[in-house]
Amino acid sequence: MKITVIHGQSHKGSTYNIAKELYEKIGGEVTEFFLPKDFDCFCKGCATCFVSSETKCPDYEKLKPITDAIDEADVLIFTSPVYVMHSTGAMKALLDHYGYRFMVHRPEGKMFTKQAVCISTAAGAGMKSAIKDMADSTFFWGVAKTHKLGIAVMETKWENVKPEIKSKIDKKTTSLAKKIKRKVGKIKPDIKTRGFFTIMSMMQKNGFNPVDVEYWKEQGWTDKKKPWKK
């Protein structure tokens, strides 16, 4: 099993430690990226990825190691502490580069058989909105199942988090790891994702963007083929 972890921060605090706890319980080969250290580019807004090709994005080569790791993984883990009630700017900057992969454009077929986990922590509130910032992308990419884990750690430093909270985290990560392992290789998109994909496949038969239309036809998705079916 391959796990790709993308941390929305470069320091190893509560969010990092919870992710580490989880992926160690899942087991497998882990590839980690830390933002903005491993990717620090902002989307230029040139729309080249949409109207031409993602390979012509000014940041394509720098982004490619992360893209390859995402595509090769069975499980994706995205982490972000709460910054002003949302995910970090570094995480948002990364996800902005994958707009072309939304189902309305050119989703990667491998996403429809993957699981993702979105993890967020805060000393107080904001986990729900921070997780949504990440989970919106995993849904529109077509990821089959996105698990969400938000924890109010009530501290700014992991070493100061109370034992009872760490015990709660241990139970949650143990339970989630078991769920993920049971579904690896067997997961299929839920009805919401399948329904949205179906709507997009009908739209792409006569779509507004020739690059997207051609891509969907090449995949066979405007006919009866589905990316989650062999």
C-alpha positions, 0 to 999 in steps of 0.5 A: 500500500502506498500513502502520500501525505501532504502537510499544509505546514512545514513544522511538526506540531499537532496536525503532523503528529496526528497524521503520523499516528494515522499512517503508521497504523495504516501501514505501507510505503509513505511519501511526505511533502511539507508546504511551502518547503516542497512547493511554494508557487502561487497559481498565476491565473493564466488558465493555460491548464484549462484551455491548453494543457497542464504540462504548460503550467509555469509551475508544472515541473516543480509540481510534478513530484507531488502530482506523481505521488498523488497518482501512485498512492492508494491513500491520500492524507492532507493536513492543515492546522487552522489558520484564521478559520481556514486551511493554510495559504500554502495548502490552498496555493497547492490545490489551486494548481489542480483546478484542471483535475476537477470533474468539470474539466479533466479528472484523473481516472485513478482518483475514483478508486482512492481514499483520502483523509483530511486532518485539521487541528486547532487550539479552539475552533475552525476545523470544519471549514479548514477540512472543507477547504481540502475536502472540496478538492478531493470530492471534485477530483473524484476521490472515492471516499474522503474521511474527515478528522478534526481535533480541538487540541486546546494547545499550540504545542503538541507536547502540551496537549493533555493526555485525555485528548491524546487518548481520544486521538489514539482511539480515533486514529485506530478506528479510522486506520481500520476503516481505511485498511478494510476498503483499500482495493475495494472502494468505489465512489458513493452515489453523490460522486457517481451522480456528479460524474454522470452529469459531467459525462453528459455535459462533455458530449457537447462541452464548451472546452474542446480540450476537456471534450476530447479528454472525456471522449478519449477516456470513453467516459461520454459513452458507458465507460466508468473510471471505477470499473475495470 
